[in-house]
Amino acid sequence: MAKNKSKEKHMAMPIENHITAAWANIDHLKSVSRVPIPNETEVRNAKEWVDTNQK
């Protein structure tokens, strides 16, 4: 059975790039994990959205 070498080449390429996303409003990135941390306004908006949409 032949291996799918085409897939192996493209596994390292990210599907999405959240750093350049328009909705991200990134304040900074975590140093090791490179996780984007949103600014305080976006955190408040997210909390408000969760609070209003709870059942």
mmCIF entry with sequence, helices, sheets and N, C-alpha, C, O atoms, coordinates in Angstrom:
data_MODEL
# 
_entry.id   MODEL 
# 
_entity.id                         1 
_entity.type                       polymer 
_entity.pdbx_number_of_molecules   1 
# 
_entity_poly.entity_id                      1 
_entity_poly.type                           'polypeptide(L)' 
_entity_poly.nstd_linkage                   no 
_entity_poly.nstd_monomer                   no 
_entity_poly.pdbx_seq_one_letter_code       MAKNKSKEKHMAMPIENHITAAWANIDHLKSVSRVPIPNETEVRNAKEWVDTNQK 
_entity_poly.pdbx_seq_one_letter_code_can   MAKNKSKEKHMAMPIENHITAAWANIDHLKSVSRVPIPNETEVRNAKEWVDTNQK 
_entity_poly.pdbx_strand_id                 A 
# 
loop_
_entity_poly_seq.entity_id 
_entity_poly_seq.num 
_entity_poly_seq.mon_id 
_entity_poly_seq.hetero 
1 1  MET n 
1 2  ALA n 
1 3  LYS n 
1 4  ASN n 
1 5  LYS n 
1 6  SER n 
1 7  LYS n 
1 8  GLU n 
1 9  LYS n 
1 10 HIS n 
1 11 MET n 
1 12 ALA n 
1 13 MET n 
1 14 PRO n 
1 15 ILE n 
1 16 GLU n 
1 17 ASN n 
1 18 HIS n 
1 19 ILE n 
1 20 THR n 
1 21 ALA n 
1 22 ALA n 
1 23 TRP n 
1 24 ALA n 
1 25 ASN n 
1 26 ILE n 
1 27 ASP n 
1 28 HIS n 
1 29 LEU n 
1 30 LYS n 
1 31 SER n 
1 32 VAL n 
1 33 SER n 
1 34 ARG n 
1 35 VAL n 
1 36 PRO n 
1 37 ILE n 
1 38 PRO n 
1 39 ASN n 
1 40 GLU n 
1 41 THR n 
1 42 GLU n 
1 43 VAL n 
1 44 ARG n 
1 45 ASN n 
1 46 ALA n 
1 47 LYS n 
1 48 GLU n 
1 49 TRP n 
1 50 VAL n 
1 51 ASP n 
1 52 THR n 
1 53 ASN n 
1 54 GLN n 
1 55 LYS n 
# 
_struct_asym.id          A 
_struct_asym.entity_id   1 
# 
loop_
_struct_conf.conf_type_id 
_struct_conf.id 
_struct_conf.pdbx_PDB_helix_id 
_struct_conf.beg_label_comp_id 
_struct_conf.beg_label_asym_id 
_struct_conf.beg_label_seq_id 
_struct_conf.pdbx_beg_PDB_ins_code 
_struct_conf.end_label_comp_id 
_struct_conf.end_label_asym_id 
_struct_conf.end_label_seq_id 
_struct_conf.pdbx_end_PDB_ins_code 
_struct_conf.beg_auth_comp_id 
_struct_conf.beg_auth_asym_id 
_struct_conf.beg_auth_seq_id 
_struct_conf.end_auth_comp_id 
_struct_conf.end_auth_asym_id 
_struct_conf.end_auth_seq_id 
_struct_conf.pdbx_PDB_helix_class 
_struct_conf.details 
_struct_conf.pdbx_PDB_helix_length 
HELX_P HELX_P1 AA1 LYS A 5  ? HIS A 10 ? LYS A 5  HIS A 10 1 ? 6  
HELX_P HELX_P2 AA2 HIS A 18 ? THR A 20 ? HIS A 18 THR A 20 5 ? 3  
HELX_P HELX_P3 AA3 GLU A 40 ? THR A 52 ? GLU A 40 THR A 52 1 ? 13 
# 
_struct_conf_type.id          HELX_P 
_struct_conf_type.criteria    ? 
_struct_conf_type.reference   ? 
# 
_struct_sheet.id               AA1 
_struct_sheet.type             ? 
_struct_sheet.number_strands   2 
_struct_sheet.details          ? 
# 
_struct_sheet_order.sheet_id     AA1 
_struct_sheet_order.range_id_1   1 
_struct_sheet_order.range_id_2   2 
_struct_sheet_order.offset       ? 
_struct_sheet_order.sense        anti-parallel 
# 
loop_
_struct_sheet_range.sheet_id 
_struct_sheet_range.id 
_struct_sheet_range.beg_label_comp_id 
_struct_sheet_range.beg_label_asym_id 
_struct_sheet_range.beg_label_seq_id 
_struct_sheet_range.pdbx_beg_PDB_ins_code 
_struct_sheet_range.end_label_comp_id 
_struct_sheet_range.end_label_asym_id 
_struct_sheet_range.end_label_seq_id 
_struct_sheet_range.pdbx_end_PDB_ins_code 
_struct_sheet_range.beg_auth_comp_id 
_struct_sheet_range.beg_auth_asym_id 
_struct_sheet_range.beg_auth_seq_id 
_struct_sheet_range.end_auth_comp_id 
_struct_sheet_range.end_auth_asym_id 
_struct_sheet_range.end_auth_seq_id 
AA1 1 ILE A 26 ? LEU A 29 ? ILE A 26 LEU A 29 
AA1 2 PRO A 36 ? PRO A 38 ? PRO A 36 PRO A 38 
# 
loop_
_atom_site.group_PDB 
_atom_site.id 
_atom_site.type_symbol 
_atom_site.label_atom_id 
_atom_site.label_alt_id 
_atom_site.label_comp_id 
_atom_site.label_asym_id 
_atom_site.label_entity_id 
_atom_site.label_seq_id 
_atom_site.pdbx_PDB_ins_code 
_atom_site.Cartn_x 
_atom_site.Cartn_y 
_atom_site.Cartn_z 
_atom_site.occupancy 
_atom_site.B_iso_or_equiv 
_atom_site.pdbx_formal_charge 
_atom_site.auth_seq_id 
_atom_site.auth_comp_id 
_atom_site.auth_asym_id 
_atom_site.auth_atom_id 
_atom_site.pdbx_PDB_model_num 
ATOM 1   N N  . MET A 1 1  ? 0.841   -1.182 0.000  1.00 0.00 ? 1  MET A N  1 
ATOM 2   C CA . MET A 1 1  ? 0.000   0.000  0.000  1.00 0.00 ? 1  MET A CA 1 
ATOM 3   C C  . MET A 1 1  ? 0.890   1.252  0.000  1.00 0.00 ? 1  MET A C  1 
ATOM 4   O O  . MET A 1 1  ? 1.819   1.354  0.801  1.00 0.00 ? 1  MET A O  1 
ATOM 5   N N  . ALA A 1 2  ? 0.612   2.171  -0.872 1.00 0.00 ? 2  ALA A N  1 
ATOM 6   C CA . ALA A 1 2  ? 1.415   3.392  -0.981 1.00 0.00 ? 2  ALA A CA 1 
ATOM 7   C C  . ALA A 1 2  ? 0.989   4.394  0.079  1.00 0.00 ? 2  ALA A C  1 
ATOM 8   O O  . ALA A 1 2  ? -0.195  4.521  0.390  1.00 0.00 ? 2  ALA A O  1 
ATOM 9   N N  . LYS A 1 3  ? 1.949   5.089  0.619  1.00 0.00 ? 3  LYS A N  1 
ATOM 10  C CA . LYS A 1 3  ? 1.651   6.127  1.607  1.00 0.00 ? 3  LYS A CA 1 
ATOM 11  C C  . LYS A 1 3  ? 1.267   7.416  0.900  1.00 0.00 ? 3  LYS A C  1 
ATOM 12  O O  . LYS A 1 3  ? 1.683   7.656  -0.233 1.00 0.00 ? 3  LYS A O  1 
ATOM 13  N N  . ASN A 1 4  ? 0.486   8.232  1.558  1.00 0.00 ? 4  ASN A N  1 
ATOM 14  C CA . ASN A 1 4  ? 0.061   9.502  0.995  1.00 0.00 ? 4  ASN A CA 1 
ATOM 15  C C  . ASN A 1 4  ? 1.101   10.565 1.349  1.00 0.00 ? 4  ASN A C  1 
ATOM 16  O O  . ASN A 1 4  ? 0.980   11.239 2.372  1.00 0.00 ? 4  ASN A O  1 
ATOM 17  N N  . LYS A 1 5  ? 2.104   10.710 0.516  1.00 0.00 ? 5  LYS A N  1 
ATOM 18  C CA . LYS A 1 5  ? 3.195   11.654 0.795  1.00 0.00 ? 5  LYS A CA 1 
ATOM 19  C C  . LYS A 1 5  ? 2.759   13.103 0.623  1.00 0.00 ? 5  LYS A C  1 
ATOM 20  O O  . LYS A 1 5  ? 3.338   13.995 1.243  1.00 0.00 ? 5  LYS A O  1 
ATOM 21  N N  . SER A 1 6  ? 1.772   13.348 -0.189 1.00 0.00 ? 6  SER A N  1 
ATOM 22  C CA . SER A 1 6  ? 1.263   14.701 -0.380 1.00 0.00 ? 6  SER A CA 1 
ATOM 23  C C  . SER A 1 6  ? 0.710   15.255 0.932  1.00 0.00 ? 6  SER A C  1 
ATOM 24  O O  . SER A 1 6  ? 0.928   16.422 1.258  1.00 0.00 ? 6  SER A O  1 
ATOM 25  N N  . LYS A 1 7  ? 0.006   14.430 1.672  1.00 0.00 ? 7  LYS A N  1 
ATOM 26  C CA . LYS A 1 7  ? -0.568  14.851 2.950  1.00 0.00 ? 7  LYS A CA 1 
ATOM 27  C C  . LYS A 1 7  ? 0.537   15.196 3.947  1.00 0.00 ? 7  LYS A C  1 
ATOM 28  O O  . LYS A 1 7  ? 0.430   16.176 4.684  1.00 0.00 ? 7  LYS A O  1 
ATOM 29  N N  . GLU A 1 8  ? 1.584   14.399 3.968  1.00 0.00 ? 8  GLU A N  1 
ATOM 30  C CA . GLU A 1 8  ? 2.679   14.619 4.912  1.00 0.00 ? 8  GLU A CA 1 
ATOM 31  C C  . GLU A 1 8  ? 3.368   15.966 4.675  1.00 0.00 ? 8  GLU A C  1 
ATOM 32  O O  . GLU A 1 8  ? 3.828   16.601 5.624  1.00 0.00 ? 8  GLU A O  1 
ATOM 33  N N  . LYS A 1 9  ? 3.440   16.401 3.429  1.00 0.00 ? 9  LYS A N  1 
ATOM 34  C CA . LYS A 1 9  ? 4.079   17.673 3.115  1.00 0.00 ? 9  LYS A CA 1 
ATOM 35  C C  . LYS A 1 9  ? 3.309   18.852 3.685  1.00 0.00 ? 9  LYS A C  1 
ATOM 36  O O  . LYS A 1 9  ? 3.900   19.842 4.116  1.00 0.00 ? 9  LYS A O  1 
ATOM 37  N N  . HIS A 1 10 ? 1.986   18.740 3.685  1.00 0.00 ? 10 HIS A N  1 
ATOM 38  C CA . HIS A 1 10 ? 1.150   19.871 4.055  1.00 0.00 ? 10 HIS A CA 1 
ATOM 39  C C  . HIS A 1 10 ? 0.669   19.847 5.508  1.00 0.00 ? 10 HIS A C  1 
ATOM 40  O O  . HIS A 1 10 ? -0.096  20.724 5.909  1.00 0.00 ? 10 HIS A O  1 
ATOM 41  N N  . MET A 1 11 ? 1.094   18.879 6.292  1.00 0.00 ? 11 MET A N  1 
ATOM 42  C CA . MET A 1 11 ? 0.638   18.786 7.679  1.00 0.00 ? 11 MET A CA 1 
ATOM 43  C C  . MET A 1 11 ? 1.157   19.939 8.539  1.00 0.00 ? 11 MET A C  1 
ATOM 44  O O  . MET A 1 11 ? 0.498   20.316 9.508  1.00 0.00 ? 11 MET A O  1 
ATOM 45  N N  . ALA A 1 12 ? 2.291   20.495 8.219  1.00 0.00 ? 12 ALA A N  1 
ATOM 46  C CA . ALA A 1 12 ? 2.873   21.562 9.030  1.00 0.00 ? 12 ALA A CA 1 
ATOM 47  C C  . ALA A 1 12 ? 2.243   22.916 8.734  1.00 0.00 ? 12 ALA A C  1 
ATOM 48  O O  . ALA A 1 12 ? 2.413   23.850 9.518  1.00 0.00 ? 12 ALA A O  1 
ATOM 49  N N  . MET A 1 13 ? 1.524   23.048 7.633  1.00 0.00 ? 13 MET A N  1 
ATOM 50  C CA . MET A 1 13 ? 0.926   24.328 7.266  1.00 0.00 ? 13 MET A CA 1 
ATOM 51  C C  . MET A 1 13 ? -0.358  24.540 8.063  1.00 0.00 ? 13 MET A C  1 
ATOM 52  O O  . MET A 1 13 ? -1.231  23.673 8.037  1.00 0.00 ? 13 MET A O  1 
ATOM 53  N N  . PRO A 1 14 ? -0.507  25.662 8.772  1.00 0.00 ? 14 PRO A N  1 
ATOM 54  C CA . PRO A 1 14 ? -1.740  25.905 9.527  1.00 0.00 ? 14 PRO A CA 1 
ATOM 55  C C  . PRO A 1 14 ? -2.914  26.166 8.599  1.00 0.00 ? 14 PRO A C  1 
ATOM 56  O O  . PRO A 1 14 ? -2.757  26.755 7.530  1.00 0.00 ? 14 PRO A O  1 
ATOM 57  N N  . ILE A 1 15 ? -4.089  25.724 9.019  1.00 0.00 ? 15 ILE A N  1 
ATOM 58  C CA . ILE A 1 15 ? -5.290  25.942 8.228  1.00 0.00 ? 15 ILE A CA 1 
ATOM 59  C C  . ILE A 1 15 ? -5.763  27.375 8.398  1.00 0.00 ? 15 ILE A C  1 
ATOM 60  O O  . ILE A 1 15 ? -6.169  28.020 7.431  1.00 0.00 ? 15 ILE A O  1 
ATOM 61  N N  . GLU A 1 16 ? -5.711  27.869 9.619  1.00 0.00 ? 16 GLU A N  1 
ATOM 62  C CA . GLU A 1 16 ? -6.162  29.223 9.914  1.00 0.00 ? 16 GLU A CA 1 
ATOM 63  C C  . GLU A 1 16 ? -5.032  29.994 10.581 1.00 0.00 ? 16 GLU A C  1 
ATOM 64  O O  . GLU A 1 16 ? -4.173  29.410 11.240 1.00 0.00 ? 16 GLU A O  1 
ATOM 65  N N  . ASN A 1 17 ? -5.040  31.282 10.407 1.00 0.00 ? 17 ASN A N  1 
ATOM 66  C CA . ASN A 1 17 ? -4.061  32.127 11.055 1.00 0.00 ? 17 ASN A CA 1 
ATOM 67  C C  . ASN A 1 17 ? -4.826  33.147 11.896 1.00 0.00 ? 17 ASN A C  1 
ATOM 68  O O  . ASN A 1 17 ? -5.286  34.163 11.374 1.00 0.00 ? 17 ASN A O  1 
ATOM 69  N N  . HIS A 1 18 ? -4.961  32.882 13.185 1.00 0.00 ? 18 HIS A N  1 
ATOM 70  C CA . HIS A 1 18 ? -5.744  33.741 14.059 1.00 0.00 ? 18 HIS A CA 1 
ATOM 71  C C  . HIS A 1 18 ? -5.030  35.047 14.408 1.00 0.00 ? 18 HIS A C  1 
ATOM 72  O O  . HIS A 1 18 ? -5.657  35.986 14.897 1.00 0.00 ? 18 HIS A O  1 
ATOM 73  N N  . ILE A 1 19 ? -3.755  35.107 14.165 1.00 0.00 ? 19 ILE A N  1 
ATOM 74  C CA . ILE A 1 19 ? -3.006  36.316 14.491 1.00 0.00 ? 19 ILE A CA 1 
ATOM 75  C C  . ILE A 1 19 ? -3.454  37.487 13.623 1.00 0.00 ? 19 ILE A C  1 
ATOM 76  O O  . ILE A 1 19 ? -3.499  38.625 14.090 1.00 0.00 ? 19 ILE A O  1 
ATOM 77  N N  . THR A 1 20 ? -3.784  37.215 12.372 1.00 0.00 ? 20 THR A N  1 
ATOM 78  C CA . THR A 1 20 ? -4.168  38.286 11.467 1.00 0.00 ? 20 THR A CA 1 
ATOM 79  C C  . THR A 1 20 ? -5.682  38.407 11.302 1.00 0.00 ? 20 THR A C  1 
ATOM 80  O O  . THR A 1 20 ? -6.146  39.152 10.439 1.00 0.00 ? 20 THR A O  1 
ATOM 81  N N  . ALA A 1 21 ? -6.449  37.697 12.102 1.00 0.00 ? 21 ALA A N  1 
ATOM 82  C CA . ALA A 1 21 ? -7.904  37.742 11.987 1.00 0.00 ? 21 ALA A CA 1 
ATOM 83  C C  . ALA A 1 21 ? -8.421  39.123 12.372 1.00 0.00 ? 21 ALA A C  1 
ATOM 84  O O  . ALA A 1 21 ? -7.920  39.752 13.304 1.00 0.00 ? 21 ALA A O  1 
ATOM 85  N N  . ALA A 1 22 ? -9.422  39.578 11.645 1.00 0.00 ? 22 ALA A N  1 
ATOM 86  C CA . ALA A 1 22 ? -9.960  40.917 11.884 1.00 0.00 ? 22 ALA A CA 1 
ATOM 87  C C  . ALA A 1 22 ? -10.664 41.015 13.229 1.00 0.00 ? 22 ALA A C  1 
ATOM 88  O O  . ALA A 1 22 ? -10.684 42.087 13.834 1.00 0.00 ? 22 ALA A O  1 
ATOM 89  N N  . TRP A 1 23 ? -11.238 39.923 13.707 1.00 0.00 ? 23 TRP A N  1 
ATOM 90  C CA . TRP A 1 23 ? -12.015 39.941 14.944 1.00 0.00 ? 23 TRP A CA 1 
ATOM 91  C C  . TRP A 1 23 ? -11.156 39.716 16.175 1.00 0.00 ? 23 TRP A C  1 
ATOM 92  O O  . TRP A 1 23 ? -11.667 39.802 17.292 1.00 0.00 ? 23 TRP A O  1 
ATOM 93  N N  . ALA A 1 24 ? -9.897  39.437 16.017 1.00 0.00 ? 24 ALA A N  1 
ATOM 94  C CA . ALA A 1 24 ? -9.076  38.999 17.136 1.00 0.00 ? 24 ALA A CA 1 
ATOM 95  C C  . ALA A 1 24 ? -8.749  40.115 18.130 1.00 0.00 ? 24 ALA A C  1 
ATOM 96  O O  . ALA A 1 24 ? -8.834  39.890 19.337 1.00 0.00 ? 24 ALA A O  1 
ATOM 97  N N  . ASN A 1 25 ? -8.385  41.292 17.670 1.00 0.00 ? 25 ASN A N  1 
ATOM 98  C CA . ASN A 1 25 ? -7.942  42.380 18.554 1.00 0.00 ? 25 ASN A CA 1 
ATOM 99  C C  . ASN A 1 25 ? -6.952  41.863 19.593 1.00 0.00 ? 25 ASN A C  1 
ATOM 100 O O  . ASN A 1 25 ? -7.168  41.981 20.799 1.00 0.00 ? 25 ASN A O  1 
ATOM 101 N N  . ILE A 1 26 ? -5.886  41.299 19.103 1.00 0.00 ? 26 ILE A N  1 
ATOM 102 C CA . ILE A 1 26 ? -4.904  40.648 19.963 1.00 0.00 ? 26 ILE A CA 1 
ATOM 103 C C  . ILE A 1 26 ? -4.081  41.680 20.714 1.00 0.00 ? 26 ILE A C  1 
ATOM 104 O O  . ILE A 1 26 ? -3.551  42.624 20.128 1.00 0.00 ? 26 ILE A O  1 
ATOM 105 N N  . ASP A 1 27 ? -3.986  41.481 22.018 1.00 0.00 ? 27 ASP A N  1 
ATOM 106 C CA . ASP A 1 27 ? -3.187  42.352 22.868 1.00 0.00 ? 27 ASP A CA 1 
ATOM 107 C C  . ASP A 1 27 ? -1.734  41.877 22.874 1.00 0.00 ? 27 ASP A C  1 
ATOM 108 O O  . ASP A 1 27 ? -0.812  42.673 22.696 1.00 0.00 ? 27 ASP A O  1 
ATOM 109 N N  . HIS A 1 28 ? -1.538  40.569 23.081 1.00 0.00 ? 28 HIS A N  1 
ATOM 110 C CA . HIS A 1 28 ? -0.195  39.984 23.059 1.00 0.00 ? 28 HIS A CA 1 
ATOM 111 C C  . HIS A 1 28 ? -0.300  38.474 22.847 1.00 0.00 ? 28 HIS A C  1 
ATOM 112 O O  . HIS A 1 28 ? -1.392  37.907 22.873 1.00 0.00 ? 28 HIS A O  1 
ATOM 113 N N  . LEU A 1 29 ? 0.850   37.833 22.636 1.00 0.00 ? 29 LEU A N  1 
ATOM 114 C CA . LEU A 1 29 ? 0.914   36.388 22.481 1.00 0.00 ? 29 LEU A CA 1 
ATOM 115 C C  . LEU A 1 29 ? 1.629   35.787 23.676 1.00 0.00 ? 29 LEU A C  1 
ATOM 116 O O  . LEU A 1 29 ? 2.567   36.376 24.212 1.00 0.00 ? 29 LEU A O  1 
ATOM 117 N N  . LYS A 1 30 ? 1.178   34.606 24.092 1.00 0.00 ? 30 LYS A N  1 
ATOM 118 C CA . LYS A 1 30 ? 1.908   33.888 25.138 1.00 0.00 ? 30 LYS A CA 1 
ATOM 119 C C  . LYS A 1 30 ? 3.262   33.501 24.563 1.00 0.00 ? 30 LYS A C  1 
ATOM 120 O O  . LYS A 1 30 ? 3.363   33.165 23.383 1.00 0.00 ? 30 LYS A O  1 
ATOM 121 N N  . SER A 1 31 ? 4.301   33.545 25.384 1.00 0.00 ? 31 SER A N  1 
ATOM 122 C CA . SER A 1 31 ? 5.664   33.379 24.877 1.00 0.00 ? 31 SER A CA 1 
ATOM 123 C C  . SER A 1 31 ? 5.950   31.984 24.332 1.00 0.00 ? 31 SER A C  1 
ATOM 124 O O  . SER A 1 31 ? 6.523   31.863 23.249 1.00 0.00 ? 31 SER A O  1 
ATOM 125 N N  . VAL A 1 32 ? 5.577   30.951 25.035 1.00 0.00 ? 32 VAL A N  1 
ATOM 126 C CA . VAL A 1 32 ? 5.931   29.604 24.604 1.00 0.00 ? 32 VAL A CA 1 
ATOM 127 C C  . VAL A 1 32 ? 4.889   29.018 23.656 1.00 0.00 ? 32 VAL A C  1 
ATOM 128 O O  . VAL A 1 32 ? 5.242   28.489 22.602 1.00 0.00 ? 32 VAL A O  1 
ATOM 129 N N  . SER A 1 33 ? 3.619   29.105 24.016 1.00 0.00 ? 33 SER A N  1 
ATOM 130 C CA . SER A 1 33 ? 2.569   28.454 23.227 1.00 0.00 ? 33 SER A CA 1 
ATOM 131 C C  . SER A 1 33 ? 2.087   29.279 22.043 1.00 0.00 ? 33 SER A C  1 
ATOM 132 O O  . SER A 1 33 ? 1.403   28.753 21.165 1.00 0.00 ? 33 SER A O  1 
ATOM 133 N N  . ARG A 1 34 ? 2.432   30.563 22.003 1.00 0.00 ? 34 ARG A N  1 
ATOM 134 C CA . ARG A 1 34 ? 2.023   31.473 20.925 1.00 0.00 ? 34 ARG A CA 1 
ATOM 135 C C  . ARG A 1 34 ? 0.501   31.595 20.820 1.00 0.00 ? 34 ARG A C  1 
ATOM 136 O O  . ARG A 1 34 ? -0.038  31.768 19.727 1.00 0.00 ? 34 ARG A O  1 
ATOM 137 N N  . VAL A 1 35 ? -0.185  31.504 21.960 1.00 0.00 ? 35 VAL A N  1 
ATOM 138 C CA . VAL A 1 35 ? -1.638  31.646 22.010 1.00 0.00 ? 35 VAL A CA 1 
ATOM 139 C C  . VAL A 1 35 ? -1.963  33.136 22.055 1.00 0.00 ? 35 VAL A C  1 
ATOM 140 O O  . VAL A 1 35 ? -1.430  33.858 22.897 1.00 0.00 ? 35 VAL A O  1 
ATOM 141 N N  . PRO A 1 36 ? -2.835  33.606 21.153 1.00 0.00 ? 36 PRO A N  1 
ATOM 142 C CA . PRO A 1 36 ? -3.193  35.025 21.160 1.00 0.00 ? 36 PRO A CA 1 
ATOM 143 C C  . PRO A 1 36 ? -4.100  35.368 22.339 1.00 0.00 ? 36 PRO A C  1 
ATOM 144 O O  . PRO A 1 36 ? -5.089  34.676 22.585 1.00 0.00 ? 36 PRO A O  1 
ATOM 145 N N  . ILE A 1 37 ? -3.770  36.424 23.062 1.00 0.00 ? 37 ILE A N  1 
ATOM 146 C CA . ILE A 1 37 ? -4.557  36.904 24.187 1.00 0.00 ? 37 ILE A CA 1 
ATOM 147 C C  . ILE A 1 37 ? -5.257  38.188 23.736 1.00 0.00 ? 37 ILE A C  1 
ATOM 148 O O  . ILE A 1 37 ? -4.590  39.157 23.373 1.00 0.00 ? 37 ILE A O  1 
ATOM 149 N N  . PRO A 1 38 ? -6.615  38.205 23.753 1.00 0.00 ? 38 PRO A N  1 
ATOM 150 C CA . PRO A 1 38 ? -7.335  39.396 23.295 1.00 0.00 ? 38 PRO A CA 1 
ATOM 151 C C  . PRO A 1 38 ? -7.201  40.545 24.284 1.00 0.00 ? 38 PRO A C  1 
ATOM 152 O O  . PRO A 1 38 ? -6.813  40.352 25.436 1.00 0.00 ? 38 PRO A O  1 
ATOM 153 N N  . ASN A 1 39 ? -7.532  41.747 23.809 1.00 0.00 ? 39 ASN A N  1 
ATOM 154 C CA . ASN A 1 39 ? -7.468  42.893 24.706 1.00 0.00 ? 39 ASN A CA 1 
ATOM 155 C C  . ASN A 1 39 ? -8.654  42.854 25.679 1.00 0.00 ? 39 ASN A C  1 
ATOM 156 O O  . ASN A 1 39 ? -9.564  42.040 25.523 1.00 0.00 ? 39 ASN A O  1 
ATOM 157 N N  . GLU A 1 40 ? -8.638  43.715 26.654 1.00 0.00 ? 40 GLU A N  1 
ATOM 158 C CA . GLU A 1 40 ? -9.625  43.683 27.734 1.00 0.00 ? 40 GLU A CA 1 
ATOM 159 C C  . GLU A 1 40 ? -11.051 43.926 27.233 1.00 0.00 ? 40 GLU A C  1 
ATOM 160 O O  . GLU A 1 40 ? -11.999 43.344 27.761 1.00 0.00 ? 40 GLU A O  1 
ATOM 161 N N  . THR A 1 41 ? -11.205 44.756 26.248 1.00 0.00 ? 41 THR A N  1 
ATOM 162 C CA . THR A 1 41 ? -12.528 45.031 25.689 1.00 0.00 ? 41 THR A CA 1 
ATOM 163 C C  . THR A 1 41 ? -13.154 43.771 25.114 1.00 0.00 ? 41 THR A C  1 
ATOM 164 O O  . THR A 1 41 ? -14.337 43.509 25.332 1.00 0.00 ? 41 THR A O  1 
ATOM 165 N N  . GLU A 1 42 ? -12.374 42.995 24.388 1.00 0.00 ? 42 GLU A N  1 
ATOM 166 C CA . GLU A 1 42 ? -12.888 41.765 23.793 1.00 0.00 ? 42 GLU A CA 1 
ATOM 167 C C  . GLU A 1 42 ? -13.229 40.730 24.863 1.00 0.00 ? 42 GLU A C  1 
ATOM 168 O O  . GLU A 1 42 ? -14.188 39.974 24.705 1.00 0.00 ? 42 GLU A O  1 
ATOM 169 N N  . VAL A 1 43 ? -12.467 40.688 25.934 1.00 0.00 ? 43 VAL A N  1 
ATOM 170 C CA . VAL A 1 43 ? -12.763 39.764 27.031 1.00 0.00 ? 43 VAL A CA 1 
ATOM 171 C C  . VAL A 1 43 ? -14.094 40.143 27.681 1.00 0.00 ? 43 VAL A C  1 
ATOM 172 O O  . VAL A 1 43 ? -14.908 39.271 27.986 1.00 0.00 ? 43 VAL A O  1 
ATOM 173 N N  . ARG A 1 44 ? -14.312 41.432 27.891 1.00 0.00 ? 44 ARG A N  1 
ATOM 174 C CA . ARG A 1 44 ? -15.580 41.884 28.473 1.00 0.00 ? 44 ARG A CA 1 
ATOM 175 C C  . ARG A 1 44 ? -16.756 41.580 27.545 1.00 0.00 ? 44 ARG A C  1 
ATOM 176 O O  . ARG A 1 44 ? -17.813 41.142 28.001 1.00 0.00 ? 44 ARG A O  1 
ATOM 177 N N  . ASN A 1 45 ? -16.572 41.812 26.243 1.00 0.00 ? 45 ASN A N  1 
ATOM 178 C CA . ASN A 1 45 ? -17.625 41.501 25.278 1.00 0.00 ? 45 ASN A CA 1 
ATOM 179 C C  . ASN A 1 45 ? -17.956 40.008 25.281 1.00 0.00 ? 45 ASN A C  1 
ATOM 180 O O  . ASN A 1 45 ? -19.127 39.632 25.212 1.00 0.00 ? 45 ASN A O  1 
ATOM 181 N N  . ALA A 1 46 ? -16.947 39.169 25.359 1.00 0.00 ? 46 ALA A N  1 
ATOM 182 C CA . ALA A 1 46 ? -17.172 37.719 25.380 1.00 0.00 ? 46 ALA A CA 1 
ATOM 183 C C  . ALA A 1 46 ? -17.918 37.307 26.641 1.00 0.00 ? 46 ALA A C  1 
ATOM 184 O O  . ALA A 1 46 ? -18.820 36.471 26.582 1.00 0.00 ? 46 ALA A O  1 
ATOM 185 N N  . LYS A 1 47 ? -17.554 37.882 27.777 1.00 0.00 ? 47 LYS A N  1 
ATOM 186 C CA . LYS A 1 47 ? -18.239 37.547 29.035 1.00 0.00 ? 47 LYS A CA 1 
ATOM 187 C C  . LYS A 1 47 ? -19.691 38.006 28.989 1.00 0.00 ? 47 LYS A C  1 
ATOM 188 O O  . LYS A 1 47 ? -20.588 37.284 29.426 1.00 0.00 ? 47 LYS A O  1 
ATOM 189 N N  . GLU A 1 48 ? -19.921 39.187 28.469 1.00 0.00 ? 48 GLU A N  1 
ATOM 190 C CA . GLU A 1 48 ? -21.291 39.702 28.346 1.00 0.00 ? 48 GLU A CA 1 
ATOM 191 C C  . GLU A 1 48 ? -22.123 38.797 27.430 1.00 0.00 ? 48 GLU A C  1 
ATOM 192 O O  . GLU A 1 48 ? -23.284 38.516 27.728 1.00 0.00 ? 48 GLU A O  1 
ATOM 193 N N  . TRP A 1 49 ? -21.548 38.350 26.339 1.00 0.00 ? 49 TRP A N  1 
ATOM 194 C CA . TRP A 1 49 ? -22.252 37.472 25.409 1.00 0.00 ? 49 TRP A CA 1 
ATOM 195 C C  . TRP A 1 49 ? -22.618 36.153 26.085 1.00 0.00 ? 49 TRP A C  1 
ATOM 196 O O  . TRP A 1 49 ? -23.734 35.658 25.927 1.00 0.00 ? 49 TRP A O  1 
ATOM 197 N N  . VAL A 1 50 ? -21.679 35.587 26.836 1.00 0.00 ? 50 VAL A N  1 
ATOM 198 C CA . VAL A 1 50 ? -21.940 34.326 27.539 1.00 0.00 ? 50 VAL A CA 1 
ATOM 199 C C  . VAL A 1 50 ? -23.025 34.520 28.591 1.00 0.00 ? 50 VAL A C  1 
ATOM 200 O O  . VAL A 1 50 ? -23.927 33.691 28.712 1.00 0.00 ? 50 VAL A O  1 
ATOM 201 N N  . ASP A 1 51 ? -22.943 35.607 29.350 1.00 0.00 ? 51 ASP A N  1 
ATOM 202 C CA . ASP A 1 51 ? -23.928 35.863 30.401 1.00 0.00 ? 51 ASP A CA 1 
ATOM 203 C C  . ASP A 1 51 ? -25.332 36.037 29.835 1.00 0.00 ? 51 ASP A C  1 
ATOM 204 O O  . ASP A 1 51 ? -26.296 35.577 30.447 1.00 0.00 ? 51 ASP A O  1 
ATOM 205 N N  . THR A 1 52 ? -25.473 36.685 28.688 1.00 0.00 ? 52 THR A N  1 
ATOM 206 C CA . THR A 1 52 ? -26.800 36.926 28.116 1.00 0.00 ? 52 THR A CA 1 
ATOM 207 C C  . THR A 1 52 ? -27.346 35.701 27.386 1.00 0.00 ? 52 THR A C  1 
ATOM 208 O O  . THR A 1 52 ? -28.554 35.611 27.168 1.00 0.00 ? 52 THR A O  1 
ATOM 209 N N  . ASN A 1 53 ? -26.494 34.767 27.007 1.00 0.00 ? 53 ASN A N  1 
ATOM 210 C CA . ASN A 1 53 ? -26.946 33.601 26.250 1.00 0.00 ? 53 ASN A CA 1 
ATOM 211 C C  . ASN A 1 53 ? -26.986 32.315 27.061 1.00 0.00 ? 53 ASN A C  1 
ATOM 212 O O  . ASN A 1 53 ? -27.080 31.229 26.488 1.00 0.00 ? 53 ASN A O  1 
ATOM 213 N N  . GLN A 1 54 ? -26.915 32.416 28.377 1.00 0.00 ? 54 GLN A N  1 
ATOM 214 C CA . GLN A 1 54 ? -27.035 31.229 29.218 1.00 0.00 ? 54 GLN A CA 1 
ATOM 215 C C  . GLN A 1 54 ? -28.496 30.836 29.338 1.00 0.00 ? 54 GLN A C  1 
ATOM 216 O O  . GLN A 1 54 ? -29.384 31.688 29.317 1.00 0.00 ? 54 GLN A O  1 
ATOM 217 N N  . LYS A 1 55 ? -28.732 29.555 29.461 1.00 0.00 ? 55 LYS A N  1 
ATOM 218 C CA . LYS A 1 55 ? -30.106 29.063 29.632 1.00 0.00 ? 55 LYS A CA 1 
ATOM 219 C C  . LYS A 1 55 ? -30.390 28.796 31.078 1.00 0.00 ? 55 LYS A C  1 
ATOM 220 O O  . LYS A 1 55 ? -31.494 28.376 31.423 1.00 0.00 ? 55 LYS A O  1 
# 
